[in-house]
Amino acid sequence: MQGTVKAFDAETRSGSVLLDDGTELPFDAGAFDAGGLRLARFGQRVNLAMDGDRVSAVTLSTFPLPPS
């Protein structure tokens, strides 16, 4: 699944993404850390791994998602 970064807090390493249909999904520090990124910026395109209705990993759209 892909989305666009809406918000990111570098201190807490959490934020939210907007899916293409406009749905906003929050992500926590665990999901951010699982993707191996150091920073996310507003408008950046990202890949999302999901665990049910929770984002479990966030990474750049050009990077592979971590194994589940």
mmCIF file of the N, C-alpha and C atoms, coordinates in Angstrom:
data_MODEL
# 
_entry.id   MODEL 
# 
loop_
_atom_site.group_PDB 
_atom_site.id 
_atom_site.type_symbol 
_atom_site.label_atom_id 
_atom_site.label_alt_id 
_atom_site.label_comp_id 
_atom_site.label_asym_id 
_atom_site.label_entity_id 
_atom_site.label_seq_id 
_atom_site.pdbx_PDB_ins_code 
_atom_site.Cartn_x 
_atom_site.Cartn_y 
_atom_site.Cartn_z 
_atom_site.occupancy 
_atom_site.B_iso_or_equiv 
_atom_site.pdbx_formal_charge 
_atom_site.auth_seq_id 
_atom_site.auth_comp_id 
_atom_site.auth_asym_id 
_atom_site.auth_atom_id 
_atom_site.pdbx_PDB_model_num 
ATOM 1   N N  . MET A 1 1  ? 0.848  -1.158  0.000  1.00 0.00 ? 1  MET A N  1 
ATOM 2   C CA . MET A 1 1  ? 0.000  0.000   0.000  1.00 0.00 ? 1  MET A CA 1 
ATOM 3   C C  . MET A 1 1  ? 0.900  1.228   0.000  1.00 0.00 ? 1  MET A C  1 
ATOM 4   N N  . GLN A 1 2  ? 0.472  2.275   -0.682 1.00 0.00 ? 2  GLN A N  1 
ATOM 5   C CA . GLN A 1 2  ? 1.251  3.505   -0.719 1.00 0.00 ? 2  GLN A CA 1 
ATOM 6   C C  . GLN A 1 2  ? 0.448  4.667   -0.172 1.00 0.00 ? 2  GLN A C  1 
ATOM 7   N N  . GLY A 1 3  ? 1.159  5.671   0.286  1.00 0.00 ? 3  GLY A N  1 
ATOM 8   C CA . GLY A 1 3  ? 0.534  6.883   0.788  1.00 0.00 ? 3  GLY A CA 1 
ATOM 9   C C  . GLY A 1 3  ? 1.519  8.038   0.713  1.00 0.00 ? 3  GLY A C  1 
ATOM 10  N N  . THR A 1 4  ? 1.068  9.186   1.191  1.00 0.00 ? 4  THR A N  1 
ATOM 11  C CA . THR A 1 4  ? 1.865  10.404  1.197  1.00 0.00 ? 4  THR A CA 1 
ATOM 12  C C  . THR A 1 4  ? 1.941  10.919  2.622  1.00 0.00 ? 4  THR A C  1 
ATOM 13  N N  . VAL A 1 5  ? 3.146  11.271  3.067  1.00 0.00 ? 5  VAL A N  1 
ATOM 14  C CA . VAL A 1 5  ? 3.323  11.758  4.436  1.00 0.00 ? 5  VAL A CA 1 
ATOM 15  C C  . VAL A 1 5  ? 2.540  13.054  4.621  1.00 0.00 ? 5  VAL A C  1 
ATOM 16  N N  . LYS A 1 6  ? 1.667  13.052  5.618  1.00 0.00 ? 6  LYS A N  1 
ATOM 17  C CA . LYS A 1 6  ? 0.918  14.259  5.972  1.00 0.00 ? 6  LYS A CA 1 
ATOM 18  C C  . LYS A 1 6  ? 1.615  15.004  7.099  1.00 0.00 ? 6  LYS A C  1 
ATOM 19  N N  . ALA A 1 7  ? 2.112  14.231  8.075  1.00 0.00 ? 7  ALA A N  1 
ATOM 20  C CA . ALA A 1 7  ? 2.771  14.830  9.237  1.00 0.00 ? 7  ALA A CA 1 
ATOM 21  C C  . ALA A 1 7  ? 3.826  13.876  9.762  1.00 0.00 ? 7  ALA A C  1 
ATOM 22  N N  . PHE A 1 8  ? 4.904  14.445  10.315 1.00 0.00 ? 8  PHE A N  1 
ATOM 23  C CA . PHE A 1 8  ? 5.945  13.634  10.944 1.00 0.00 ? 8  PHE A CA 1 
ATOM 24  C C  . PHE A 1 8  ? 6.593  14.447  12.042 1.00 0.00 ? 8  PHE A C  1 
ATOM 25  N N  . ASP A 1 9  ? 6.736  13.846  13.226 1.00 0.00 ? 9  ASP A N  1 
ATOM 26  C CA . ASP A 1 9  ? 7.402  14.466  14.363 1.00 0.00 ? 9  ASP A CA 1 
ATOM 27  C C  . ASP A 1 9  ? 8.721  13.726  14.580 1.00 0.00 ? 9  ASP A C  1 
ATOM 28  N N  . ALA A 1 10 ? 9.830  14.398  14.318 1.00 0.00 ? 10 ALA A N  1 
ATOM 29  C CA . ALA A 1 10 ? 11.149 13.766  14.423 1.00 0.00 ? 10 ALA A CA 1 
ATOM 30  C C  . ALA A 1 10 ? 11.482 13.352  15.856 1.00 0.00 ? 10 ALA A C  1 
ATOM 31  N N  . GLU A 1 11 ? 10.951 14.051  16.850 1.00 0.00 ? 11 GLU A N  1 
ATOM 32  C CA . GLU A 1 11 ? 11.236 13.698  18.245 1.00 0.00 ? 11 GLU A CA 1 
ATOM 33  C C  . GLU A 1 11 ? 10.580 12.393  18.645 1.00 0.00 ? 11 GLU A C  1 
ATOM 34  N N  . THR A 1 12 ? 9.330  12.189  18.252 1.00 0.00 ? 12 THR A N  1 
ATOM 35  C CA . THR A 1 12 ? 8.612  10.971  18.620 1.00 0.00 ? 12 THR A CA 1 
ATOM 36  C C  . THR A 1 12 ? 8.694  9.903   17.533 1.00 0.00 ? 12 THR A C  1 
ATOM 37  N N  . ARG A 1 13 ? 9.188  10.285  16.347 1.00 0.00 ? 13 ARG A N  1 
ATOM 38  C CA . ARG A 1 13 ? 9.295  9.406   15.168 1.00 0.00 ? 13 ARG A CA 1 
ATOM 39  C C  . ARG A 1 13 ? 7.929  8.822   14.795 1.00 0.00 ? 13 ARG A C  1 
ATOM 40  N N  . SER A 1 14 ? 6.885  9.612   14.983 1.00 0.00 ? 14 SER A N  1 
ATOM 41  C CA . SER A 1 14 ? 5.537  9.189   14.628 1.00 0.00 ? 14 SER A CA 1 
ATOM 42  C C  . SER A 1 14 ? 4.901  10.235  13.730 1.00 0.00 ? 14 SER A C  1 
ATOM 43  N N  . GLY A 1 15 ? 3.807  9.862   13.093 1.00 0.00 ? 15 GLY A N  1 
ATOM 44  C CA . GLY A 1 15 ? 3.135  10.808  12.219 1.00 0.00 ? 15 GLY A CA 1 
ATOM 45  C C  . GLY A 1 15 ? 1.916  10.185  11.580 1.00 0.00 ? 15 GLY A C  1 
ATOM 46  N N  . SER A 1 16 ? 1.588  10.681  10.388 1.00 0.00 ? 16 SER A N  1 
ATOM 47  C CA . SER A 1 16 ? 0.445  10.139  9.666  1.00 0.00 ? 16 SER A CA 1 
ATOM 48  C C  . SER A 1 16 ? 0.683  10.246  8.166  1.00 0.00 ? 16 SER A C  1 
ATOM 49  N N  . VAL A 1 17 ? -0.016 9.392   7.439  1.00 0.00 ? 17 VAL A N  1 
ATOM 50  C CA . VAL A 1 17 ? 0.041  9.396   5.980  1.00 0.00 ? 17 VAL A CA 1 
ATOM 51  C C  . VAL A 1 17 ? -1.380 9.477   5.435  1.00 0.00 ? 17 VAL A C  1 
ATOM 52  N N  . LEU A 1 18 ? -1.489 10.015  4.232  1.00 0.00 ? 18 LEU A N  1 
ATOM 53  C CA . LEU A 1 18 ? -2.760 10.039  3.519  1.00 0.00 ? 18 LEU A CA 1 
ATOM 54  C C  . LEU A 1 18 ? -2.704 9.002   2.414  1.00 0.00 ? 18 LEU A C  1 
ATOM 55  N N  . LEU A 1 19 ? -3.692 8.121   2.390  1.00 0.00 ? 19 LEU A N  1 
ATOM 56  C CA . LEU A 1 19 ? -3.815 7.167   1.294  1.00 0.00 ? 19 LEU A CA 1 
ATOM 57  C C  . LEU A 1 19 ? -4.360 7.901   0.078  1.00 0.00 ? 19 LEU A C  1 
ATOM 58  N N  . ASP A 1 20 ? -4.299 7.267   -1.073 1.00 0.00 ? 20 ASP A N  1 
ATOM 59  C CA . ASP A 1 20 ? -4.770 7.898   -2.303 1.00 0.00 ? 20 ASP A CA 1 
ATOM 60  C C  . ASP A 1 20 ? -6.258 8.242   -2.254 1.00 0.00 ? 20 ASP A C  1 
ATOM 61  N N  . ASP A 1 21 ? -7.027 7.516   -1.435 1.00 0.00 ? 21 ASP A N  1 
ATOM 62  C CA . ASP A 1 21 ? -8.462 7.810   -1.330 1.00 0.00 ? 21 ASP A CA 1 
ATOM 63  C C  . ASP A 1 21 ? -8.765 8.882   -0.283 1.00 0.00 ? 21 ASP A C  1 
ATOM 64  N N  . GLY A 1 22 ? -7.706 9.467   0.316  1.00 0.00 ? 22 GLY A N  1 
ATOM 65  C CA . GLY A 1 22 ? -7.887 10.533  1.293  1.00 0.00 ? 22 GLY A CA 1 
ATOM 66  C C  . GLY A 1 22 ? -7.951 10.073  2.731  1.00 0.00 ? 22 GLY A C  1 
ATOM 67  N N  . THR A 1 23 ? -7.930 8.763   2.972  1.00 0.00 ? 23 THR A N  1 
ATOM 68  C CA . THR A 1 23 ? -7.948 8.229   4.329  1.00 0.00 ? 23 THR A CA 1 
ATOM 69  C C  . THR A 1 23 ? -6.629 8.546   5.021  1.00 0.00 ? 23 THR A C  1 
ATOM 70  N N  . GLU A 1 24 ? -6.708 9.049   6.245  1.00 0.00 ? 24 GLU A N  1 
ATOM 71  C CA . GLU A 1 24 ? -5.508 9.339   7.025  1.00 0.00 ? 24 GLU A CA 1 
ATOM 72  C C  . GLU A 1 24 ? -5.220 8.168   7.963  1.00 0.00 ? 24 GLU A C  1 
ATOM 73  N N  . LEU A 1 25 ? -3.975 7.697   7.943  1.00 0.00 ? 25 LEU A N  1 
ATOM 74  C CA . LEU A 1 25 ? -3.551 6.607   8.827  1.00 0.00 ? 25 LEU A CA 1 
ATOM 75  C C  . LEU A 1 25 ? -2.387 7.083   9.690  1.00 0.00 ? 25 LEU A C  1 
ATOM 76  N N  . PRO A 1 26 ? -2.503 6.949   11.006 1.00 0.00 ? 26 PRO A N  1 
ATOM 77  C CA . PRO A 1 26 ? -1.375 7.295   11.876 1.00 0.00 ? 26 PRO A CA 1 
ATOM 78  C C  . PRO A 1 26 ? -0.360 6.158   11.902 1.00 0.00 ? 26 PRO A C  1 
ATOM 79  N N  . PHE A 1 27 ? 0.886  6.501   12.179 1.00 0.00 ? 27 PHE A N  1 
ATOM 80  C CA . PHE A 1 27 ? 1.914  5.479   12.421 1.00 0.00 ? 27 PHE A CA 1 
ATOM 81  C C  . PHE A 1 27 ? 2.719  5.878   13.640 1.00 0.00 ? 27 PHE A C  1 
ATOM 82  N N  . ASP A 1 28 ? 3.204  4.857   14.354 1.00 0.00 ? 28 ASP A N  1 
ATOM 83  C CA . ASP A 1 28 ? 3.980  5.106   15.567 1.00 0.00 ? 28 ASP A CA 1 
ATOM 84  C C  . ASP A 1 28 ? 5.471  4.914   15.306 1.00 0.00 ? 28 ASP A C  1 
ATOM 85  N N  . ALA A 1 29 ? 6.278  5.128   16.330 1.00 0.00 ? 29 ALA A N  1 
ATOM 86  C CA . ALA A 1 29 ? 7.732  5.019   16.196 1.00 0.00 ? 29 ALA A CA 1 
ATOM 87  C C  . ALA A 1 29 ? 8.154  3.613   15.783 1.00 0.00 ? 29 ALA A C  1 
ATOM 88  N N  . GLY A 1 30 ? 7.453  2.599   16.259 1.00 0.00 ? 30 GLY A N  1 
ATOM 89  C CA . GLY A 1 30 ? 7.787  1.219   15.891 1.00 0.00 ? 30 GLY A CA 1 
ATOM 90  C C  . GLY A 1 30 ? 7.644  0.986   14.399 1.00 0.00 ? 30 GLY A C  1 
ATOM 91  N N  . ALA A 1 31 ? 6.577  1.505   13.811 1.00 0.00 ? 31 ALA A N  1 
ATOM 92  C CA . ALA A 1 31 ? 6.361  1.364   12.368 1.00 0.00 ? 31 ALA A CA 1 
ATOM 93  C C  . ALA A 1 31 ? 7.412  2.153   11.594 1.00 0.00 ? 31 ALA A C  1 
ATOM 94  N N  . PHE A 1 32 ? 7.751  3.344   12.082 1.00 0.00 ? 32 PHE A N  1 
ATOM 95  C CA . PHE A 1 32 ? 8.766  4.157   11.410 1.00 0.00 ? 32 PHE A CA 1 
ATOM 96  C C  . PHE A 1 32 ? 10.126 3.463   11.479 1.00 0.00 ? 32 PHE A C  1 
ATOM 97  N N  . ASP A 1 33 ? 10.499 2.961   12.643 1.00 0.00 ? 33 ASP A N  1 
ATOM 98  C CA . ASP A 1 33 ? 11.791 2.287   12.821 1.00 0.00 ? 33 ASP A CA 1 
ATOM 99  C C  . ASP A 1 33 ? 11.878 1.011   11.989 1.00 0.00 ? 33 ASP A C  1 
ATOM 100 N N  . ALA A 1 34 ? 10.772 0.300   11.823 1.00 0.00 ? 34 ALA A N  1 
ATOM 101 C CA . ALA A 1 34 ? 10.768 -0.952  11.052 1.00 0.00 ? 34 ALA A CA 1 
ATOM 102 C C  . ALA A 1 34 ? 11.121 -0.721  9.585  1.00 0.00 ? 34 ALA A C  1 
ATOM 103 N N  . GLY A 1 35 ? 10.855 0.473   9.075  1.00 0.00 ? 35 GLY A N  1 
ATOM 104 C CA . GLY A 1 35 ? 11.128 0.780   7.677  1.00 0.00 ? 35 GLY A CA 1 
ATOM 105 C C  . GLY A 1 35 ? 12.550 1.234   7.413  1.00 0.00 ? 35 GLY A C  1 
ATOM 106 N N  . GLY A 1 36 ? 13.316 1.501   8.461  1.00 0.00 ? 36 GLY A N  1 
ATOM 107 C CA . GLY A 1 36 ? 14.719 1.868   8.288  1.00 0.00 ? 36 GLY A CA 1 
ATOM 108 C C  . GLY A 1 36 ? 14.976 3.309   7.874  1.00 0.00 ? 36 GLY A C  1 
ATOM 109 N N  . LEU A 1 37 ? 13.987 4.160   7.963  1.00 0.00 ? 37 LEU A N  1 
ATOM 110 C CA . LEU A 1 37 ? 14.181 5.564   7.603  1.00 0.00 ? 37 LEU A CA 1 
ATOM 111 C C  . LEU A 1 37 ? 14.745 6.343   8.778  1.00 0.00 ? 37 LEU A C  1 
ATOM 112 N N  . ARG A 1 38 ? 15.364 7.488   8.469  1.00 0.00 ? 38 ARG A N  1 
ATOM 113 C CA . ARG A 1 38 ? 15.853 8.376   9.512  1.00 0.00 ? 38 ARG A CA 1 
ATOM 114 C C  . ARG A 1 38 ? 15.001 9.629   9.628  1.00 0.00 ? 38 ARG A C  1 
ATOM 115 N N  . LEU A 1 39 ? 14.278 9.966   8.543  1.00 0.00 ? 39 LEU A N  1 
ATOM 116 C CA . LEU A 1 39 ? 13.474 11.174  8.506  1.00 0.00 ? 39 LEU A CA 1 
ATOM 117 C C  . LEU A 1 39 ? 12.381 11.009  7.468  1.00 0.00 ? 39 LEU A C  1 
ATOM 118 N N  . ALA A 1 40 ? 11.267 11.661  7.673  1.00 0.00 ? 40 ALA A N  1 
ATOM 119 C CA . ALA A 1 40 ? 10.190 11.707  6.677  1.00 0.00 ? 40 ALA A CA 1 
ATOM 120 C C  . ALA A 1 40 ? 9.793  13.167  6.527  1.00 0.00 ? 40 ALA A C  1 
ATOM 121 N N  . ARG A 1 41 ? 9.430  13.564  5.328  1.00 0.00 ? 41 ARG A N  1 
ATOM 122 C CA . ARG A 1 41 ? 9.036  14.949  5.105  1.00 0.00 ? 41 ARG A CA 1 
ATOM 123 C C  . ARG A 1 41 ? 7.637  15.017  4.506  1.00 0.00 ? 41 ARG A C  1 
ATOM 124 N N  . PHE A 1 42 ? 6.970  16.119  4.750  1.00 0.00 ? 42 PHE A N  1 
ATOM 125 C CA . PHE A 1 42 ? 5.633  16.355  4.231  1.00 0.00 ? 42 PHE A CA 1 
ATOM 126 C C  . PHE A 1 42 ? 5.620  16.163  2.711  1.00 0.00 ? 42 PHE A C  1 
ATOM 127 N N  . GLY A 1 43 ? 4.642  15.408  2.229  1.00 0.00 ? 43 GLY A N  1 
ATOM 128 C CA . GLY A 1 43 ? 4.497  15.195  0.792  1.00 0.00 ? 43 GLY A CA 1 
ATOM 129 C C  . GLY A 1 43 ? 5.305  14.038  0.230  1.00 0.00 ? 43 GLY A C  1 
ATOM 130 N N  . GLN A 1 44 ? 6.134  13.414  1.054  1.00 0.00 ? 44 GLN A N  1 
ATOM 131 C CA . GLN A 1 44 ? 6.968  12.301  0.596  1.00 0.00 ? 44 GLN A CA 1 
ATOM 132 C C  . GLN A 1 44 ? 6.105  11.058  0.364  1.00 0.00 ? 44 GLN A C  1 
ATOM 133 N N  . ARG A 1 45 ? 6.346  10.381  -0.751 1.00 0.00 ? 45 ARG A N  1 
ATOM 134 C CA . ARG A 1 45 ? 5.615  9.161   -1.095 1.00 0.00 ? 45 ARG A CA 1 
ATOM 135 C C  . ARG A 1 45 ? 6.254  7.994   -0.355 1.00 0.00 ? 45 ARG A C  1 
ATOM 136 N N  . VAL A 1 46 ? 5.448  7.173   0.313  1.00 0.00 ? 46 VAL A N  1 
ATOM 137 C CA . VAL A 1 46 ? 5.961  6.057   1.109  1.00 0.00 ? 46 VAL A CA 1 
ATOM 138 C C  . VAL A 1 46 ? 5.155  4.785   0.856  1.00 0.00 ? 46 VAL A C  1 
ATOM 139 N N  . ASN A 1 47 ? 5.793  3.657   1.127  1.00 0.00 ? 47 ASN A N  1 
ATOM 140 C CA . ASN A 1 47 ? 5.139  2.349   1.145  1.00 0.00 ? 47 ASN A CA 1 
ATOM 141 C C  . ASN A 1 47 ? 4.775  2.037   2.585  1.00 0.00 ? 47 ASN A C  1 
ATOM 142 N N  . LEU A 1 48 ? 3.649  1.372   2.756  1.00 0.00 ? 48 LEU A N  1 
ATOM 143 C CA . LEU A 1 48 ? 3.177  1.007   4.091  1.00 0.00 ? 48 LEU A CA 1 
ATOM 144 C C  . LEU A 1 48 ? 2.934  -0.491  4.158  1.00 0.00 ? 48 LEU A C  1 
ATOM 145 N N  . ALA A 1 49 ? 3.397  -1.102  5.236  1.00 0.00 ? 49 ALA A N  1 
ATOM 146 C CA . ALA A 1 49 ? 3.027  -2.484  5.543  1.00 0.00 ? 49 ALA A CA 1 
ATOM 147 C C  . ALA A 1 49 ? 1.968  -2.394  6.633  1.00 0.00 ? 49 ALA A C  1 
ATOM 148 N N  . MET A 1 50 ? 0.950  -3.223  6.514  1.00 0.00 ? 50 MET A N  1 
ATOM 149 C CA . MET A 1 50 ? -0.152 -3.190  7.466  1.00 0.00 ? 50 MET A CA 1 
ATOM 150 C C  . MET A 1 50 ? -0.214 -4.488  8.260  1.00 0.00 ? 50 MET A C  1 
ATOM 151 N N  . ASP A 1 51 ? -0.624 -4.365  9.508  1.00 0.00 ? 51 ASP A N  1 
ATOM 152 C CA . ASP A 1 51 ? -0.907 -5.506  10.371 1.00 0.00 ? 51 ASP A CA 1 
ATOM 153 C C  . ASP A 1 51 ? -2.341 -5.303  10.848 1.00 0.00 ? 51 ASP A C  1 
ATOM 154 N N  . GLY A 1 52 ? -3.285 -5.848  10.095 1.00 0.00 ? 52 GLY A N  1 
ATOM 155 C CA . GLY A 1 52 ? -4.692 -5.558  10.358 1.00 0.00 ? 52 GLY A CA 1 
ATOM 156 C C  . GLY A 1 52 ? -4.991 -4.137  9.927  1.00 0.00 ? 52 GLY A C  1 
ATOM 157 N N  . ASP A 1 53 ? -5.445 -3.307  10.865 1.00 0.00 ? 53 ASP A N  1 
ATOM 158 C CA . ASP A 1 53 ? -5.726 -1.911  10.532 1.00 0.00 ? 53 ASP A CA 1 
ATOM 159 C C  . ASP A 1 53 ? -4.645 -0.967  11.042 1.00 0.00 ? 53 ASP A C  1 
ATOM 160 N N  . ARG A 1 54 ? -3.521 -1.516  11.486 1.00 0.00 ? 54 ARG A N  1 
ATOM 161 C CA . ARG A 1 54 ? -2.400 -0.742  12.021 1.00 0.00 ? 54 ARG A CA 1 
ATOM 162 C C  . ARG A 1 54 ? -1.232 -0.741  11.053 1.00 0.00 ? 54 ARG A C  1 
ATOM 163 N N  . VAL A 1 55 ? -0.595 0.425   10.870 1.00 0.00 ? 55 VAL A N  1 
ATOM 164 C CA . VAL A 1 55 ? 0.606  0.519   10.050 1.00 0.00 ? 55 VAL A CA 1 
ATOM 165 C C  . VAL A 1 55 ? 1.755  -0.124  10.826 1.00 0.00 ? 55 VAL A C  1 
ATOM 166 N N  . SER A 1 56 ? 2.405  -1.126  10.214 1.00 0.00 ? 56 SER A N  1 
ATOM 167 C CA . SER A 1 56 ? 3.499  -1.822  10.910 1.00 0.00 ? 56 SER A CA 1 
ATOM 168 C C  . SER A 1 56 ? 4.877  -1.421  10.392 1.00 0.00 ? 56 SER A C  1 
ATOM 169 N N  . ALA A 1 57 ? 4.948  -0.788  9.199  1.00 0.00 ? 57 ALA A N  1 
ATOM 170 C CA . ALA A 1 57 ? 6.220  -0.323  8.664  1.00 0.00 ? 57 ALA A CA 1 
ATOM 171 C C  . ALA A 1 57 ? 5.965  0.791   7.653  1.00 0.00 ? 57 ALA A C  1 
ATOM 172 N N  . VAL A 1 58 ? 6.863  1.768   7.662  1.00 0.00 ? 58 VAL A N  1 
ATOM 173 C CA . VAL A 1 58 ? 6.824  2.885   6.719  1.00 0.00 ? 58 VAL A CA 1 
ATOM 174 C C  . VAL A 1 58 ? 8.201  2.984   6.085  1.00 0.00 ? 58 VAL A C  1 
ATOM 175 N N  . THR A 1 59 ? 8.258  2.986   4.759  1.00 0.00 ? 59 THR A N  1 
ATOM 176 C CA . THR A 1 59 ? 9.537  3.144   4.075  1.00 0.00 ? 59 THR A CA 1 
ATOM 177 C C  . THR A 1 59 ? 9.320  3.902   2.771  1.00 0.00 ? 59 THR A C  1 
ATOM 178 N N  . LEU A 1 60 ? 10.390 4.303   2.124  1.00 0.00 ? 60 LEU A N  1 
ATOM 179 C CA . LEU A 1 60 ? 10.269 5.009   0.854  1.00 0.00 ? 60 LEU A CA 1 
ATOM 180 C C  . LEU A 1 60 ? 9.661  4.110   -0.199 1.00 0.00 ? 60 LEU A C  1 
ATOM 181 N N  . SER A 1 61 ? 8.970  4.702   -1.139 1.00 0.00 ? 61 SER A N  1 
ATOM 182 C CA . SER A 1 61 ? 8.306  3.902   -2.171 1.00 0.00 ? 61 SER A CA 1 
ATOM 183 C C  . SER A 1 61 ? 9.299  3.169   -3.056 1.00 0.00 ? 61 SER A C  1 
ATOM 184 N N  . THR A 1 62 ? 10.563 3.587   -3.067 1.00 0.00 ? 62 THR A N  1 
ATOM 185 C CA . THR A 1 62 ? 11.587 2.904   -3.866 1.00 0.00 ? 62 THR A CA 1 
ATOM 186 C C  . THR A 1 62 ? 12.313 1.812   -3.089 1.00 0.00 ? 62 THR A C  1 
ATOM 187 N N  . PHE A 1 63 ? 12.034 1.685   -1.797 1.00 0.00 ? 63 PHE A N  1 
ATOM 188 C CA . PHE A 1 63 ? 12.673 0.661   -0.953 1.00 0.00 ? 63 PHE A CA 1 
ATOM 189 C C  . PHE A 1 63 ? 11.711 -0.511  -0.764 1.00 0.00 ? 63 PHE A C  1 
ATOM 190 N N  . PRO A 1 64 ? 12.260 -1.710  -0.595 1.00 0.00 ? 64 PRO A N  1 
ATOM 191 C CA . PRO A 1 64 ? 11.368 -2.847  -0.297 1.00 0.00 ? 64 PRO A CA 1 
ATOM 192 C C  . PRO A 1 64 ? 10.869 -2.760  1.140  1.00 0.00 ? 64 PRO A C  1 
ATOM 193 N N  . LEU A 1 65 ? 9.687  -3.306  1.365  1.00 0.00 ? 65 LEU A N  1 
ATOM 194 C CA . LEU A 1 65 ? 9.159  -3.386  2.720  1.00 0.00 ? 65 LEU A CA 1 
ATOM 195 C C  . LEU A 1 65 ? 9.891  -4.486  3.473  1.00 0.00 ? 65 LEU A C  1 
ATOM 196 N N  . PRO A 1 66 ? 10.067 -4.338  4.780  1.00 0.00 ? 66 PRO A N  1 
ATOM 197 C CA . PRO A 1 66 ? 10.715 -5.397  5.554  1.00 0.00 ? 66 PRO A CA 1 
ATOM 198 C C  . PRO A 1 66 ? 9.855  -6.656  5.549  1.00 0.00 ? 66 PRO A C  1 
ATOM 199 N N  . PRO A 1 67 ? 10.480 -7.817  5.721  1.00 0.00 ? 67 PRO A N  1 
ATOM 200 C CA . PRO A 1 67 ? 9.695  -9.067  5.788  1.00 0.00 ? 67 PRO A CA 1 
ATOM 201 C C  . PRO A 1 67 ? 8.729  -9.011  6.980  1.00 0.00 ? 67 PRO A C  1 
ATOM 202 N N  . SER A 1 68 ? 7.548  -9.598  6.797  1.00 0.00 ? 68 SER A N  1 
ATOM 203 C CA . SER A 1 68 ? 6.565  -9.569  7.890  1.00 0.00 ? 68 SER A CA 1 
ATOM 204 C C  . SER A 1 68 ? 6.736  -10.677 8.868  1.00 0.00 ? 68 SER A C  1 
# 
